[in-house]
Amino acid sequence: MEPSEFWIEERLEKYRKIAPCNLGESGIRNVTLGELLSNLNLSIDVLNSISLEDSPNRGDFTLRSEIAKLYPGLDADRVLVTTGTGEALYILFHILCKKDSVVSYFSPAFQALYEIPKMIGAKLEPVSLLKNLEKNSILDSSVFELFEKGKDLVIFNHPQNPSGLSLDLNSIETIRKMAHLHKGWILFDEHYRFLDFQNDLGWTGAGLTEHTVSTGSITKCFGVMGLRIGWMTGPKELIEKARSFKDYLTHTVSPISEFLTLQILQNRTHLVNPIKTSILNNIRFFESIWKQLPGLECFTRPGGGVVSFVKLKKGIFSSRYADLLLDQCGVFVLPGCDFECEGWIRIGFGETNERFQAGIERWKSLSL
């Protein structure tokens, strides 16, 4: 089988470079190399001594050790560096899924989380999160349902994309209990872990059981998508299988990207604090004004990460709404139909405060 067209990426590729106000992205506005080095108090000269030989297939040991510090109880041997989380997920699904494997996930979802298992021949069991948006958190009942349906693989994406919902303490405790009873694998996709609005780092499911894997990255949270660095964690035996699989794909990542990722992780608190402040400023501004924006039915404040799923008024088609918003107001959002969920739009809060506020003010004049 072949995967379906990646609807989200098709639209992003078409509009991300030309939109005056880009609310379609699932990360913050990307920085330049010069801006990153300045924020790290580094000179461009630090790049001169980096060898352009292949990095180790597993990833540089110092970088893997720094990543392992993010996960209590894990060491570098349980980390594999990959080309973004996309490669990590692709490898993991091919190791953990077979034809007729039963896979559960929260829906609507990032397309790769279900399209790759589907391509392999897995049976998909989505659990809708739309009812959770009214409660502003992922409910215990939804967690139970996810474990009940996912006989072979349960997928948690948190903070969740596109809903923006996070796990509360009750849901986390439920996951802990259910995980030890679950006989299949559990995958935690934790791309937004650095953007928890209550804590330094969001909760992680990594290492919860011997059948638990996780993925992570710095790219969306720190505005460095072009570095294309992600990783996975898991049991040593699985990491070794994944490392061998990676030889057939990218084999290795750029040593320049590894160096810069290491610097970001070693300075992550200093770097992420102003990013969180900027995102929260955008969220507060949108909260204060969204009822003045034509066609919107309701808005749920995200519990972490960069995105939220906004409901449209009855009878409004999301693709038409997104097209009109871009054409008339220069504001780019993603339509819910790209998440196979009509009647909603996904908005991102990673734009600069100035661009964001100017775009929202123009949004008021949208004519449907």
C-alpha positions in Angstrom: 0.0 0.0 0.0 1.0 3.6 -0.5 0.2 6.4 2.0 -2.5 9.0 1.2 -1.6 12.5 0.1 -0.2 14.4 3.1 -2.9 17.1 3.1 -1.4 19.2 5.9 2.0 19.4 4.3 0.6 20.1 0.9 -1.1 23.2 2.2 1.8 24.3 4.3 4.2 24.0 1.4 2.0 26.1 -0.7 1.3 29.0 1.7 3.8 29.1 4.5 6.3 31.3 2.7 3.8 33.9 1.4 1.4 34.4 4.2 1.8 37.8 6.1 0.5 36.1 9.2 1.3 32.4 9.4 -1.0 30.7 11.9 -0.8 27.4 9.9 2.5 26.2 11.5 2.6 23.8 14.4 5.9 25.4 15.6 7.1 28.8 16.5 8.4 31.2 13.8 11.8 29.9 12.8 15.0 31.9 13.7 18.0 32.5 11.5 21.4 30.9 12.2 22.7 34.3 13.2 19.8 34.8 15.7 20.3 31.3 17.2 24.0 31.8 17.6 23.4 35.2 19.2 20.8 33.7 21.6 23.4 31.1 22.5 26.2 33.7 22.9 28.3 31.9 20.3 30.3 33.2 17.4 29.9 31.9 13.8 33.5 30.8 14.2 32.5 27.8 16.4 31.3 26.1 13.2 34.7 26.2 11.6 36.1 23.2 13.5 33.2 20.8 12.9 34.2 17.9 10.8 31.8 17.2 7.9 32.3 13.4 8.2 29.4 11.2 9.0 28.1 11.4 12.5 27.7 8.1 14.4 24.6 6.2 13.2 23.1 6.2 16.7 23.8 9.9 17.1 26.7 11.6 18.8 27.2 10.2 22.3 27.3 13.6 24.0 24.1 14.6 22.3 22.4 11.3 23.2 23.6 11.7 26.8 22.1 15.2 26.9 18.8 13.9 25.5 18.7 11.1 28.1 18.8 13.7 30.9 15.3 14.7 29.8 14.1 11.3 30.8 14.5 10.0 34.4 16.1 6.6 34.5 17.2 6.5 30.9 20.8 6.5 29.5 22.4 7.2 26.1 22.0 3.6 25.0 18.2 4.0 25.1 18.2 7.0 22.7 18.5 7.0 18.9 18.9 10.3 17.1 16.9 10.6 13.9 16.1 13.0 11.1 13.2 14.6 12.8 10.4 12.8 14.6 9.1 11.8 11.2 11.9 9.3 10.7 11.6 8.1 14.3 7.9 7.4 13.8 8.3 5.8 10.5 10.9 3.3 11.9 8.9 2.6 15.1 5.7 1.9 13.2 7.5 -0.6 10.9 9.0 -2.4 14.0 5.8 -2.3 16.1 3.1 -2.8 13.5 2.2 -5.7 11.3 -0.7 -6.5 9.0 -3.9 -6.6 11.1 -2.2 -5.1 14.2 -4.8 -3.1 16.1 -3.7 0.5 16.7 -5.5 3.2 18.7 -4.9 6.9 18.7 -6.6 10.2 19.6 -8.5 11.8 16.7 -8.2 14.2 14.9 -4.5 13.6 14.7 -1.3 14.5 12.9 -1.7 12.4 9.7 1.6 10.4 10.0 0.4 8.9 13.3 -2.2 6.8 11.6 -1.4 6.9 7.9 1.9 4.9 8.3 0.3 2.1 10.4 -2.6 2.1 7.9 -0.1 1.7 5.0 1.5 -1.3 6.8 -2.0 -2.9 7.0 -2.9 -2.2 10.7 -6.5 -1.9 11.8 -7.1 1.7 13.1 -9.2 2.4 16.1 -9.5 6.2 16.5 -10.8 7.8 19.8 -12.4 11.2 19.3 -11.1 14.1 21.4 -13.7 16.6 20.3 -15.9 16.0 23.4 -12.8 16.6 25.5 -12.4 20.2 24.2 -15.3 21.3 26.3 -13.5 20.1 29.4 -10.1 21.6 28.3 -8.2 18.3 29.1 -7.9 14.7 28.0 -10.5 12.9 30.0 -10.0 9.7 32.0 -12.7 8.0 29.9 -10.9 8.8 26.7 -7.7 7.3 28.1 -9.6 4.1 29.1 -11.1 3.9 25.7 -7.7 4.3 24.0 -6.2 1.4 26.0 -9.3 -0.8 25.4 -9.1 -0.3 21.6 -5.4 -0.5 21.1 -4.7 -4.2 21.6 -1.3 -4.1 19.9 -0.3 -0.4 19.9 -1.6 2.6 21.8 -0.5 6.1 20.6 -0.5 9.1 22.9 0.4 12.5 21.4 0.5 15.2 24.1 0.2 18.1 24.2 -2.1 16.9 21.4 -2.0 18.2 17.8 -4.3 19.7 16.6 -6.5 20.1 19.7 -3.9 21.5 22.0 -5.2 19.4 24.8 -2.8 18.2 27.6 -2.9 15.4 30.1 -4.0 16.4 33.6 -2.8 14.7 36.8 -5.8 12.3 36.9 -5.2 11.2 33.3 -1.5 10.7 33.9 -2.3 8.5 36.9 -4.8 6.5 34.8 -2.1 6.0 32.1 0.3 4.7 34.7 -2.2 2.2 36.0 -3.4 1.1 32.6 0.1 0.8 31.1 1.1 -1.9 33.5 -1.9 -3.9 32.6 -1.6 -3.4 28.8 0.1 -6.3 26.9 0.8 -4.3 23.7 3.2 -1.4 23.0 2.6 2.2 24.0 4.0 5.1 21.9 4.3 8.6 23.4 4.8 11.3 20.7 6.0 14.2 22.8 7.1 16.9 20.4 5.8 19.7 22.5 7.3 18.6 25.8 9.4 21.7 26.1 6.3 23.9 25.9 4.4 22.9 29.0 2.9 26.1 30.5 2.9 24.8 34.1 6.2 23.1 34.3 9.8 23.2 33.1 9.1 20.0 31.1 5.9 18.2 30.3 5.3 14.7 31.7 6.8 11.9 29.8 5.7 8.3 29.3 9.2 7.2 28.4 10.4 4.2 30.3 7.0 3.6 31.9 7.1 -0.1 31.0 9.4 -2.3 28.9 6.9 -2.0 26.1 7.0 1.8 26.0 8.7 4.0 23.4 8.7 7.8 22.9 9.7 10.4 20.4 10.8 14.0 20.8 12.5 16.9 19.1 13.7 20.5 19.5 12.7 21.7 16.1 9.1 23.1 16.6 9.6 24.3 20.2 12.8 26.3 19.5 12.1 27.5 15.9 14.8 25.5 14.2 12.8 23.2 11.9 15.7 23.2 9.4 18.0 21.3 11.8 15.8 18.3 11.2 16.8 16.6 14.5 14.5 14.3 16.4 14.9 11.2 18.6 13.3 8.1 20.0 13.7 6.3 23.3 12.9 2.8 24.2 14.3 -0.6 25.4 17.9 -1.2 24.3 16.9 -4.2 22.1 14.3 -2.1 20.2 16.8 0.8 19.8 19.2 -1.6 18.2 16.6 -2.8 15.7 15.7 0.8 15.0 19.4 1.7 14.5 19.7 -1.1 11.9 16.5 0.1 10.2 17.8 3.6 10.0 20.7 2.4 7.9 18.2 2.0 5.0 16.9 5.5 5.4 19.0 8.5 6.3 21.8 6.5 8.0 23.0 9.6 9.9 22.2 13.2 10.6 24.3 16.4 9.9 27.1 17.0 12.4 26.3 20.7 12.3 22.7 20.0 13.3 23.9 17.7 16.1 26.2 20.4 17.4 23.6 23.1 17.4 21.0 20.8 19.0 23.4 20.0 21.8 23.9 23.8 22.4 20.1 24.3 22.4 19.5 21.5 24.9 22.3 22.7 27.2 20.8 26.2 27.2 17.1 25.2 26.9 15.7 27.0 29.9 17.3 30.3 28.9 16.0 29.9 25.3 12.5 28.6 26.0 11.3 31.1 28.6 10.9 34.0 26.2 9.3 31.6 23.7 6.7 30.5 26.2 6.0 34.1 27.1 5.4 35.0 23.4 3.1 32.0 22.9 1.1 32.9 26.0 0.8 36.5 25.0 -0.7 35.3 21.7 -3.1 33.0 23.4 -4.3 35.7 25.8 -4.8 38.1 22.9 -6.8 35.6 20.9 -8.9 34.7 24.0 -9.8 38.4 24.4 -10.9 38.9 20.8 -12.0 35.6 19.2 -15.7 36.3 19.7 -15.3 39.3 17.4 -14.0 37.1 14.5 -16.5 36.1 11.9 -17.6 32.4 11.7 -16.1 31.1 15.0 -18.3 29.0 17.3 -16.0 28.3 20.2 -12.3 28.3 21.3 -10.5 26.1 23.9 -7.2 27.5 25.3 -4.4 25.0 24.6 -2.8 23.4 27.7 0.6 23.3 26.1 2.4 23.3 22.7 1.5 25.8 20.0 -1.8 24.9 18.4 -5.6 24.8 19.1 -8.6 23.4 17.2 -11.3 26.1 16.8 -14.9 25.2 15.9 -16.6 27.0 13.1 -20.3 27.9 13.1 -22.7 25.4 11.6 -22.7 25.2 7.8 -19.2 26.7 7.2 -16.8 24.6 5.3 -13.3 24.7 6.7 -11.4 24.8 3.3 -13.5 27.7 2.0 -13.1 29.6 5.3 -9.3 29.1 5.3 -9.0 30.2 1.6 -11.1 33.4 2.3 -9.1 34.2 5.4 -5.9 34.1 3.5 -7.1 35.9 0.4 -8.9 38.7 2.3 -6.9 39.1 5.5 -3.5 37.5 4.8 -3.9 35.1 7.7 -3.0 31.4 7.0 -4.7 28.7 9.1 -5.2 25.0 8.4 -8.7 23.7 7.6 -10.1 20.8 9.6 -10.8 18.9 6.4 -7.0 18.4 6.2 -7.3 16.5 9.5 -10.3 14.6 8.2 -12.5 16.6 10.6 -14.9 19.1 8.8 -16.2 22.2 10.6 -13.0 23.2 12.4 -9.7 25.1 11.8 -6.3 24.7 13.4 -4.6 27.8 14.5 -1.0 28.2 15.7 0.3 30.6 18.3 4.0 30.5 17.3 3.9 33.7 15.2 5.7 36.8 16.5 3.4 38.9 18.8 3.4 41.8 16.3 2.5 39.7 13.3 -0.1 37.7 15.3 -1.9 40.8 16.6 -1.9 42.5 13.3 -3.3 39.4 11.6 -6.0 39.0 14.2 -7.1 42.6 13.8 -7.4 42.1 10.0 -9.3 38.9 10.6 -12.2 41.0 12.1 -12.9 42.2 8.6 -13.4 38.8 7.0 -16.5 38.6 4.8 -18.0 35.1 4.5 
